[in-house]
């Protein structure tokens, strides 16, 4: 079986795709109507808008900090197109590991 998808750790210039997903109401609908105390969170849509400073801080925390944190895009091998992301990190407050797999709505 030939793999169709691969993981790709994004460079800073690739963060446009994460912004695109986080600002897409259809992609983020699962995240709507939660009591989230986070600047940039839209309760109605579930979308999250990061400032450039927040995005830089997030990038520095997640990229290159394995095994405590890991983030990668899911990329379609045939054309190199990003279709989603995966991430996991340790949550020390609750002594657990959190994991996310998010596929951008146009590729579901």
N, C-alpha and C positions, 0 to 999 in steps of 0.2 A: 504494500500500500504506500503510495506516494503522499508525503505530508502536504497539506494544503495551507496550513497556517504555521507561523513561527512567532516567537517572542522577540521583541526588539526594544532595547533600553533606549529611550529617547535622549537626544541631545537637546540643549536649551532651545535651539532654533526649531525643534520639532514640537514644541509645546503648544503651537497653534491648534493641533488636533485635540488635545485635552480641553483647551478652552472651547473649541467648537462643540465637543460633546457636553461639557458642563453647562453650556448656554442653550442647549437644544431641549425644549420642553417635552418633546416626545421621548427622547432618550432618558431624560431625568424624571419622568412622571412617577417612577417608583419611589422617588425621594420626596414627593410632595406631602404636605400636611403633617409634617413631624414638628415637634417642638425643638427646633435646633437653634441654639444660641451661637450663631456664627455670622460675622459680618459678610454680607454678599449673598446670603441664602434667601431665596424667594419661596416662601411657604406655599404659595398658590401653584407654582410650576415645578418646584423641586430643584430648579436651576441654582447654580452657584457661580457668582462672579468674583474672581480674585483680582485684587489690585496687582500691579507688577511686583510690588514689594512682597505681598503674600505669596505670589507664585514663586518668586525666587527663594523665599524661605522654605516653601514646600519642596521645591526641587532639591535644595541642599539637604533636606531631611531624608528624602526618599531615594535619590539616585546615588549609588555608590556606597550605600550603608547596609549591605547584606552582612549577616543574615537577619539582623533586627528589623530591617525594612527592605521591601523589594517592590519595584514598579516597572512594568514593561507594557508596550503596546502589543496588541495582537495584530500581526501583519499578514495579509494574504500574499502567499509566495508568488502566485502567477503574475501579479502586476505591482507588487510592493505596496499596495494601498493599505493604510491603517484602517482597521474595522472595529477596534475596541481596545480595552486595556485590562490588565490584571494587576492586583497589588495585594500585598499582605504586610502586616506589621504586628509587633507585640504590643498589647495593651496592658501595661503594668498595673494600672489602677484596678483592673478587673482580673488580672492574672490570666489572660487568654490571648489567643492569636485571632486577629480579624483578617478576613479575606474578602476581596471583591473581584468579580468578573463582570465587566460592563461592555456590552456590544452596542455600538452606535445604532440608533433606530433605523437608518437607511439600509443597514446590513443584516437586520434580524430576519 
